[in-house]
Amino acid sequence: MGRQVVIDKWNPSSKLCGFCGTINNQLTLADRVWTCACGKIIHRDINAAINIKNEGCRILGIA
């Protein structure tokens, strides 16, 4: 099995646009889908999963 990586609990994985890097500070828990300023439509949970994977890869140096 691979190495375990711990992501900072304050990482804005749900609020960070996985396409352009903009952080949506207006996002609430009720917002499941949002549109970024770059025009991408973001599904909150899928976006968070992608951002968590990318952060783990960055920490491991394989980004």
Secondary structure, DSSP 4 states (H G I P E B T S, - for coil): --------TT--TTTB-TTT--B-TT--TT-SEEE-TTS-EEEHHHHHHHHHHHHHHHHHT--
